[in-house]
Amino acid sequence: MLIFLALQQGLLSIARPLTITVIVSEVTCAQQDEYIKTQIFSASIFMAGLATFMVTTFGVRYQHFFEKIRVVNEELHTIIYLKNSQM
């Protein structure tokens, strides 16, 4: 039973970075570019692991990383806006 629950937790931890990869690749029109999707997925997994390490080690969330994520989110919104304004 314990192995089943560990496998379930491992699969659940991959779902969010995979979802982020699909959404970002669709927004940036990179659905067919496997290299870009691989880079996005790798960065998402790395940031999730780093955040987990920092939360478990220091017990608090480090706001600097969340600020970087907010900046990337704003850049994506800018790209979407520019893409829509060109149409």
N, C-alpha and C positions, 0 to 999 in steps of 0.2 A: 504493500500500500504506500509506503514511504517513497519508493522509487517512482511510482505513478504520480504522486503529488509533486515530486521534484521535477519530473519531466513536464508536467503541466505548467509549473511556474516558469521553467525555462522557455517554453513555447510562448507563454504570455508576455515575457519580457522582450521577445522579438517582434511582437505584433505592432507596437507603436512605432519603432524605427522603420519598419517596413511600410506602414501607412504613410509616414512622413515622406519616405522616398517616392512612393507612388504619386502623392499629391504634388510635391515639388517638381518631379519630372514632367507631370502633365502641365503644370503652370509655365514651366520654362520650355515647353515644346521639345522635350528630350525623351519622349517615350521609347524611341528606337535606339537611343545611344546608351549602350550597356556600360560604357566607361563612366559616364556621368552618374548613372544610377548607382553604380558600385561605389563611387566616391561619396555620394550623399548617404548611402546606407552605412558605409564604414564610419563616416563622421557622426552619424546619429547614434550608432552603437557605442562609439568611443565616448561621446559626451554623456550618454546614459550611464556607462560604467564609471566614468570619472565623477559624476554627480553622486552615484551610489557610494563610491569610495569615500568621498568627502563627507557625506552625511553620516556614514557609519563611523568614520574616523574622528571627525571633529564634532559631530552631533548637531551641527547647524548647517544651513544652506549658505553657500558662498555666493553672494549677490553679484560678484564680478562676472561669473559665467552666465547668469541669467540676464545681465545687461547685454552681453554679447549676443545672446539669442534674440533679445528684443531688437537689436540693431539689424540682425539678419532678417528678421520678420519685416521690419520697415523697408528694407531694401527689396524684398520680394513684392511687397505692396507697390513700391515704385515701379518695378518692372511690369507688373500687371497693369498698372495705370497707364504707363507709356505704351504698352502693347495695345490696350484698348483704345487709346487716343489716336493711334495711327490707323485704325480701321475705319 
